[in-house]
Amino acid sequence: MIDSIHKISSLSKGSMAKTSAMDGVSSESVTTASLGAGMPTQGLQGVTKADTTPGTATGMGFADIVGGMMTDAVKNLKTAESNSIGGMLGKVSTRDVVDSMMTAERSLQTAITLRDKIVSAYLDITKMQI
């Protein structure tokens, strides 16, 4: 575990590496090849060329991803509510009610954690000196 932490902390410093002019990337870029040290480099996903982000490859931004997560959370909460009402009426099995309630609880906990992280990041930014 400590070795893994040490490897990650040494990677965070970033190293500059020369790239060939044939691949269309600028002459200097930060290399991420050391992240997969000892692993084959073919078929890696998420590695981008200079001046691009992973979001540009998929067409989705941070707001789209968070919005999709919140939409799924609301859907899970509505499903849990309808299943609990159906369970009281005897139309839905107890197992389905419990499963939907557990899914809704996980979604709610994820949303709360995300909110807390966003508020914490905002407070850290407001404390920064200009």
Rosetta constraint file for C-alpha pairs under 8 A:
AtomPair CA 1 CA 5 HARMONIC 6.39 0.50
AtomPair CA 2 CA 6 HARMONIC 6.13 0.50
AtomPair CA 3 CA 7 HARMONIC 6.17 0.50
AtomPair CA 4 CA 8 HARMONIC 6.20 0.50
AtomPair CA 5 CA 9 HARMONIC 6.09 0.50
AtomPair CA 6 CA 10 HARMONIC 6.18 0.50
AtomPair CA 7 CA 11 HARMONIC 6.31 0.50
AtomPair CA 8 CA 12 HARMONIC 6.38 0.50
AtomPair CA 9 CA 13 HARMONIC 7.21 0.50
AtomPair CA 10 CA 14 HARMONIC 7.81 0.50
AtomPair CA 11 CA 15 HARMONIC 7.85 0.50
AtomPair CA 11 CA 34 HARMONIC 7.45 0.50
AtomPair CA 11 CA 35 HARMONIC 7.34 0.50
AtomPair CA 14 CA 30 HARMONIC 6.37 0.50
AtomPair CA 14 CA 31 HARMONIC 7.13 0.50
AtomPair CA 15 CA 30 HARMONIC 5.90 0.50
AtomPair CA 15 CA 31 HARMONIC 6.21 0.50
AtomPair CA 16 CA 28 HARMONIC 6.62 0.50
AtomPair CA 16 CA 29 HARMONIC 6.03 0.50
AtomPair CA 16 CA 30 HARMONIC 5.05 0.50
AtomPair CA 16 CA 31 HARMONIC 6.33 0.50
AtomPair CA 17 CA 28 HARMONIC 5.99 0.50
AtomPair CA 17 CA 29 HARMONIC 6.16 0.50
AtomPair CA 17 CA 30 HARMONIC 6.44 0.50
AtomPair CA 17 CA 31 HARMONIC 6.15 0.50
AtomPair CA 18 CA 27 HARMONIC 5.75 0.50
AtomPair CA 18 CA 28 HARMONIC 5.11 0.50
AtomPair CA 18 CA 29 HARMONIC 6.99 0.50
AtomPair CA 19 CA 23 HARMONIC 7.92 0.50
AtomPair CA 19 CA 25 HARMONIC 7.12 0.50
AtomPair CA 19 CA 26 HARMONIC 7.32 0.50
AtomPair CA 19 CA 27 HARMONIC 5.51 0.50
AtomPair CA 19 CA 28 HARMONIC 6.36 0.50
AtomPair CA 19 CA 29 HARMONIC 7.41 0.50
AtomPair CA 20 CA 24 HARMONIC 7.96 0.50
AtomPair CA 20 CA 25 HARMONIC 7.55 0.50
AtomPair CA 20 CA 27 HARMONIC 6.84 0.50
AtomPair CA 21 CA 25 HARMONIC 6.58 0.50
AtomPair CA 21 CA 26 HARMONIC 7.20 0.50
AtomPair CA 21 CA 27 HARMONIC 6.66 0.50
AtomPair CA 25 CA 29 HARMONIC 7.98 0.50
AtomPair CA 25 CA 49 HARMONIC 6.53 0.50
AtomPair CA 25 CA 50 HARMONIC 6.08 0.50
AtomPair CA 26 CA 50 HARMONIC 7.00 0.50
AtomPair CA 29 CA 50 HARMONIC 6.75 0.50
AtomPair CA 32 CA 36 HARMONIC 7.91 0.50
AtomPair CA 32 CA 47 HARMONIC 7.92 0.50
AtomPair CA 33 CA 37 HARMONIC 6.91 0.50
AtomPair CA 36 CA 40 HARMONIC 7.61 0.50
AtomPair CA 36 CA 41 HARMONIC 7.42 0.50
AtomPair CA 46 CA 54 HARMONIC 6.05 0.50
AtomPair CA 47 CA 54 HARMONIC 7.60 0.50
AtomPair CA 48 CA 52 HARMONIC 6.25 0.50
AtomPair CA 48 CA 53 HARMONIC 6.54 0.50
AtomPair CA 48 CA 54 HARMONIC 6.60 0.50
AtomPair CA 52 CA 56 HARMONIC 6.59 0.50
AtomPair CA 53 CA 57 HARMONIC 7.20 0.50
AtomPair CA 54 CA 58 HARMONIC 6.92 0.50
AtomPair CA 55 CA 59 HARMONIC 5.60 0.50
AtomPair CA 55 CA 60 HARMONIC 5.15 0.50
AtomPair CA 55 CA 61 HARMONIC 5.41 0.50
AtomPair CA 55 CA 62 HARMONIC 7.79 0.50
AtomPair CA 56 CA 60 HARMONIC 6.83 0.50
AtomPair CA 56 CA 61 HARMONIC 7.71 0.50
AtomPair CA 60 CA 64 HARMONIC 5.82 0.50
AtomPair CA 60 CA 65 HARMONIC 6.82 0.50
AtomPair CA 61 CA 65 HARMONIC 6.44 0.50
AtomPair CA 62 CA 66 HARMONIC 6.19 0.50
AtomPair CA 63 CA 67 HARMONIC 5.84 0.50
AtomPair CA 64 CA 68 HARMONIC 6.06 0.50
AtomPair CA 65 CA 69 HARMONIC 6.25 0.50
AtomPair CA 66 CA 70 HARMONIC 6.21 0.50
AtomPair CA 67 CA 71 HARMONIC 6.12 0.50
AtomPair CA 68 CA 72 HARMONIC 6.22 0.50
AtomPair CA 69 CA 73 HARMONIC 6.20 0.50
AtomPair CA 70 CA 74 HARMONIC 6.20 0.50
AtomPair CA 70 CA 111 HARMONIC 7.22 0.50
AtomPair CA 71 CA 75 HARMONIC 6.20 0.50
AtomPair CA 72 CA 76 HARMONIC 6.12 0.50
AtomPair CA 73 CA 77 HARMONIC 6.24 0.50
AtomPair CA 73 CA 104 HARMONIC 6.97 0.50
AtomPair CA 73 CA 107 HARMONIC 5.12 0.50
AtomPair CA 73 CA 108 HARMONIC 6.76 0.50
AtomPair CA 73 CA 111 HARMONIC 7.64 0.50
AtomPair CA 74 CA 78 HARMONIC 6.18 0.50
AtomPair CA 75 CA 79 HARMONIC 6.11 0.50
AtomPair CA 76 CA 80 HARMONIC 6.14 0.50
AtomPair CA 76 CA 100 HARMONIC 7.17 0.50
AtomPair CA 76 CA 103 HARMONIC 6.65 0.50
AtomPair CA 76 CA 104 HARMONIC 5.12 0.50
AtomPair CA 76 CA 107 HARMONIC 7.17 0.50
AtomPair CA 77 CA 81 HARMONIC 6.19 0.50
AtomPair CA 77 CA 101 HARMONIC 7.81 0.50
AtomPair CA 77 CA 104 HARMONIC 5.00 0.50
AtomPair CA 77 CA 107 HARMONIC 7.91 0.50
AtomPair CA 78 CA 82 HARMONIC 6.19 0.50
AtomPair CA 79 CA 83 HARMONIC 6.00 0.50
AtomPair CA 79 CA 100 HARMONIC 6.70 0.50
AtomPair CA 80 CA 84 HARMONIC 6.03 0.50
AtomPair CA 80 CA 97 HARMONIC 6.77 0.50
AtomPair CA 80 CA 100 HARMONIC 4.77 0.50
AtomPair CA 80 CA 101 HARMONIC 5.14 0.50
AtomPair CA 80 CA 103 HARMONIC 7.92 0.50
AtomPair CA 80 CA 104 HARMONIC 6.28 0.50
AtomPair CA 81 CA 85 HARMONIC 6.32 0.50
AtomPair CA 81 CA 101 HARMONIC 7.98 0.50
AtomPair CA 82 CA 86 HARMONIC 6.06 0.50
AtomPair CA 83 CA 87 HARMONIC 5.92 0.50
AtomPair CA 83 CA 92 HARMONIC 6.34 0.50
AtomPair CA 83 CA 96 HARMONIC 7.20 0.50
AtomPair CA 83 CA 97 HARMONIC 5.36 0.50
AtomPair CA 83 CA 100 HARMONIC 7.13 0.50
AtomPair CA 84 CA 88 HARMONIC 6.31 0.50
AtomPair CA 84 CA 92 HARMONIC 7.87 0.50
AtomPair CA 84 CA 97 HARMONIC 5.54 0.50
AtomPair CA 84 CA 101 HARMONIC 7.98 0.50
AtomPair CA 85 CA 89 HARMONIC 6.38 0.50
AtomPair CA 86 CA 90 HARMONIC 6.07 0.50
AtomPair CA 86 CA 91 HARMONIC 5.01 0.50
AtomPair CA 86 CA 92 HARMONIC 5.13 0.50
AtomPair CA 87 CA 91 HARMONIC 5.75 0.50
AtomPair CA 87 CA 92 HARMONIC 4.62 0.50
AtomPair CA 87 CA 93 HARMONIC 6.17 0.50
AtomPair CA 87 CA 94 HARMONIC 6.42 0.50
AtomPair CA 87 CA 97 HARMONIC 6.41 0.50
AtomPair CA 92 CA 96 HARMONIC 6.61 0.50
AtomPair CA 92 CA 97 HARMONIC 6.90 0.50
AtomPair CA 93 CA 97 HARMONIC 6.46 0.50
AtomPair CA 94 CA 98 HARMONIC 6.19 0.50
AtomPair CA 95 CA 99 HARMONIC 6.05 0.50
AtomPair CA 96 CA 100 HARMONIC 6.07 0.50
AtomPair CA 97 CA 101 HARMONIC 6.11 0.50
AtomPair CA 98 CA 102 HARMONIC 6.11 0.50
AtomPair CA 99 CA 103 HARMONIC 6.21 0.50
AtomPair CA 100 CA 104 HARMONIC 6.09 0.50
AtomPair CA 101 CA 105 HARMONIC 6.08 0.50
AtomPair CA 102 CA 106 HARMONIC 6.25 0.50
AtomPair CA 103 CA 107 HARMONIC 6.22 0.50
AtomPair CA 104 CA 108 HARMONIC 6.10 0.50
AtomPair CA 105 CA 109 HARMONIC 6.11 0.50
AtomPair CA 106 CA 110 HARMONIC 6.11 0.50
AtomPair CA 107 CA 111 HARMONIC 6.20 0.50
AtomPair CA 108 CA 112 HARMONIC 6.17 0.50
AtomPair CA 109 CA 113 HARMONIC 6.12 0.50
AtomPair CA 110 CA 114 HARMONIC 6.08 0.50
AtomPair CA 111 CA 115 HARMONIC 6.11 0.50
AtomPair CA 112 CA 116 HARMONIC 6.17 0.50
AtomPair CA 113 CA 117 HARMONIC 6.21 0.50
AtomPair CA 114 CA 118 HARMONIC 6.19 0.50
AtomPair CA 115 CA 119 HARMONIC 6.15 0.50
AtomPair CA 116 CA 120 HARMONIC 6.04 0.50
AtomPair CA 117 CA 121 HARMONIC 6.09 0.50
AtomPair CA 118 CA 122 HARMONIC 6.13 0.50
AtomPair CA 119 CA 123 HARMONIC 6.16 0.50
AtomPair CA 120 CA 124 HARMONIC 6.20 0.50
AtomPair CA 121 CA 125 HARMONIC 6.22 0.50
AtomPair CA 122 CA 126 HARMONIC 6.25 0.50
AtomPair CA 123 CA 127 HARMONIC 6.31 0.50
AtomPair CA 124 CA 128 HARMONIC 6.61 0.50
